[in-house]
Each structure stands twice: as structure tokens, then as C-alpha cells.
Amino acid sequence: MQRMRWRNATEPVALTARHDDVTVLTGLTLPTAAQEADDPQRADSDYVRATSRVRTLIREDDQHRILADANAEYGFRRNCLGVRSLALGVSSLAAVAAAVLWIASAGPNVYAYLATGAGALALAAFWWRVVTPEWVRVAAERYADHFFETVTKLRMSSTS
């Protein structure tokens, strides 16, 4: 939807082409820049309806594998961000527990606790440094790029 909005447009020519492609594929009339400015909520609703209709046309199959993979990657990253706080807490707690057990233990499992603690610290670092809104945004933009590439290809093949 972000890439359909006139108010977000950095390249109006590309946005006009996207609107044209989606209109041809769906038969829906999309808002003009003035209509969007007058009623942004209705425009967003129109964009959601139009992109949903396009997604219905291009459901996952072998022909649209790249798009499906980009969507899956975006969904995975978005979900990771959703559980980030919990995962960071659990991995940090596991690292602390492993450290306590390592310090308290003199038995044969001393190195197992050390290895477990190191693994938990590595996971905590992953959740803290890698799983960020920027990490999700990159995947979202990649999906949007593939989505509109697919829309353009479908339009070209439908008008041939």
C-alpha cells in the first residue's frame, strides 16, 4: 500500500505506471492525487482492496515463486520482530542460567554449560542487533519491488 500512495511518491511517473498496471489487472479505479489528498483513509482502503485483488490473481504457484519467496521472507522477519523482546529475554536468561550453572558446577558438564551459555549469548546478540525494524523494512521493500514487477509482467501478458 505504501507504494500506491501519492503522498509517499518519490517518483510520480513510476507511481502512475503502478496505478495503471493495477487498474488494468483489477478493473478498479484508483484514487487520483487530489482524491487521495481529500480523503486519505478512503484512498488507503481503495489501495488495500486493489492490492488484495492482485494478490488473489497471483497466488503462490511456480510461476510466481520469486514473489512468494519474498513474501515469505517479509512475513518471517515481521514475525521475528514481533517476538523480539520475548526472544531477547529468553536467550539472555538462558545465558545467565548457563553462567550460574557453570560457576556452581564442578562436574563433567562444566563445558556443556559454557557452550550453552555461549550459544545463548550469540542468540541474544542476534535478536538485539539483527532483528530490527530496518531488517524488516528491507524485506518489505524487496517484496514490494517483486510485487509490482509481477503486476507489470501480468499486465503486459494480458494486453498481448
URTAWO-V337500 format. One record per residue. SS is DSSP state (2 for helix, 1 for strand, 0 for the rest). OMEGA is omega in radians with two decimals (999 if undefined). BURIAL is 1 if it has 16 or more other ideal C-beta (glycine too) atoms within 10 Angstrom, else 0. Layout:
ss:SS omega:OMEGA burial:BURIAL
ss:SS omega:OMEGA burial:BURIAL
This chain:
ss:0 omega:3.14 burial:0
ss:2 omega:-3.09 burial:0
ss:2 omega:3.10 burial:1
ss:2 omega:-3.04 burial:1
ss:0 omega:3.03 burial:1
ss:2 omega:-3.08 burial:1
ss:2 omega:3.09 burial:0
ss:2 omega:-2.98 burial:0
ss:0 omega:2.99 burial:1
ss:0 omega:3.11 burial:0
ss:0 omega:-3.08 burial:0
ss:2 omega:3.14 burial:0
ss:2 omega:3.11 burial:0
ss:2 omega:3.12 burial:0
ss:2 omega:3.10 burial:1
ss:2 omega:3.11 burial:0
ss:2 omega:3.10 burial:0
ss:2 omega:3.12 burial:1
ss:2 omega:3.14 burial:1
ss:2 omega:-3.14 burial:0
ss:2 omega:-3.12 burial:1
ss:2 omega:3.12 burial:1
ss:2 omega:3.14 burial:0
ss:2 omega:-3.09 burial:0
ss:2 omega:-3.01 burial:1
ss:2 omega:-3.04 burial:1
ss:0 omega:3.13 burial:0
ss:0 omega:3.07 burial:0
ss:0 omega:-3.13 burial:0
ss:0 omega:-3.10 burial:1
ss:0 omega:2.98 burial:1
ss:0 omega:3.11 burial:0
ss:2 omega:-3.14 burial:0
ss:2 omega:3.12 burial:0
ss:2 omega:3.11 burial:0
ss:2 omega:3.13 burial:1
ss:2 omega:-3.14 burial:0
ss:2 omega:-3.08 burial:0
ss:0 omega:-3.08 burial:0
ss:2 omega:-3.14 burial:0
ss:2 omega:3.11 burial:0
ss:2 omega:3.11 burial:0
ss:2 omega:3.11 burial:1
ss:2 omega:3.10 burial:1
ss:2 omega:3.09 burial:0
ss:2 omega:3.13 burial:1
ss:2 omega:3.11 burial:1
ss:2 omega:3.14 burial:0
ss:2 omega:-3.11 burial:0
ss:2 omega:-3.13 burial:1
ss:2 omega:3.06 burial:1
ss:2 omega:3.12 burial:0
ss:2 omega:3.10 burial:0
ss:2 omega:3.13 burial:1
ss:2 omega:3.09 burial:0
ss:2 omega:3.14 burial:0
ss:2 omega:-3.02 burial:0
ss:0 omega:3.10 burial:1
ss:0 omega:-3.06 burial:0
ss:0 omega:2.99 burial:0
ss:0 omega:-3.08 burial:0
ss:2 omega:-3.12 burial:0
ss:2 omega:-3.10 burial:0
ss:2 omega:-3.06 burial:1
ss:2 omega:-3.11 burial:0
ss:2 omega:3.12 burial:0
ss:2 omega:3.13 burial:1
ss:2 omega:3.11 burial:1
ss:2 omega:3.12 burial:0
ss:2 omega:3.10 burial:1
ss:2 omega:3.12 burial:1
ss:2 omega:3.12 burial:0
ss:2 omega:3.12 burial:1
ss:2 omega:3.13 burial:1
ss:2 omega:3.11 burial:0
ss:2 omega:-3.11 burial:0
ss:2 omega:3.12 burial:1
ss:2 omega:3.13 burial:0
ss:2 omega:3.08 burial:0
ss:2 omega:3.12 burial:1
ss:2 omega:3.13 burial:1
ss:2 omega:-3.13 burial:0
ss:0 omega:-3.05 burial:0
ss:2 omega:-3.09 burial:1
ss:2 omega:3.13 burial:0
ss:2 omega:-3.12 burial:0
ss:2 omega:3.10 burial:1
ss:2 omega:3.11 burial:1
ss:2 omega:-3.12 burial:0
ss:2 omega:-3.12 burial:0
ss:2 omega:3.09 burial:1
ss:2 omega:3.10 burial:1
ss:2 omega:3.11 burial:0
ss:2 omega:3.11 burial:1
ss:2 omega:3.12 burial:1
ss:2 omega:3.14 burial:0
ss:2 omega:3.12 burial:0
ss:2 omega:3.12 burial:1
ss:2 omega:3.12 burial:1
ss:2 omega:3.13 burial:0
ss:2 omega:3.12 burial:1
ss:2 omega:-3.14 burial:1
ss:2 omega:-3.07 burial:0
ss:2 omega:-3.03 burial:0
ss:0 omega:3.03 burial:0
ss:0 omega:-3.06 burial:0
ss:0 omega:-3.07 burial:0
ss:0 omega:-3.09 burial:0
ss:0 omega:-3.09 burial:0
ss:2 omega:-3.10 burial:0
ss:2 omega:3.07 burial:0
ss:2 omega:3.11 burial:0
ss:2 omega:3.13 burial:1
ss:2 omega:3.12 burial:0
ss:2 omega:3.12 burial:0
ss:2 omega:3.12 burial:1
ss:2 omega:3.12 burial:1
ss:2 omega:3.10 burial:0
ss:2 omega:3.12 burial:0
ss:2 omega:3.09 burial:1
ss:2 omega:3.10 burial:1
ss:2 omega:3.10 burial:0
ss:2 omega:3.10 burial:1
ss:2 omega:3.12 burial:1
ss:2 omega:3.09 burial:0
ss:2 omega:-3.11 burial:0
ss:2 omega:-3.10 burial:1
ss:2 omega:-3.00 burial:0
ss:2 omega:-3.06 burial:0
ss:2 omega:-3.07 burial:0
ss:0 omega:-3.09 burial:1
ss:0 omega:3.07 burial:0
ss:2 omega:3.11 burial:0
ss:2 omega:3.11 burial:0
ss:2 omega:3.12 burial:1
ss:2 omega:-3.11 burial:1
ss:2 omega:3.13 burial:0
ss:2 omega:3.12 burial:0
ss:2 omega:3.12 burial:1
ss:2 omega:3.13 burial:1
ss:2 omega:3.09 burial:0
ss:2 omega:3.10 burial:1
ss:2 omega:3.14 burial:1
ss:2 omega:3.10 burial:1
ss:2 omega:-3.13 burial:0
ss:2 omega:3.12 burial:1
ss:2 omega:-3.09 burial:1
ss:2 omega:3.00 burial:1
ss:2 omega:3.13 burial:0
ss:2 omega:3.11 burial:1
ss:2 omega:-3.14 burial:1
ss:2 omega:3.12 burial:1
ss:2 omega:3.13 burial:0
ss:2 omega:3.12 burial:1
ss:2 omega:-3.13 burial:1
ss:2 omega:-3.13 burial:0
ss:2 omega:-3.14 burial:0
ss:2 omega:3.13 burial:0
ss:0 omega:-3.14 burial:0
ss:0 omega:999 burial:0
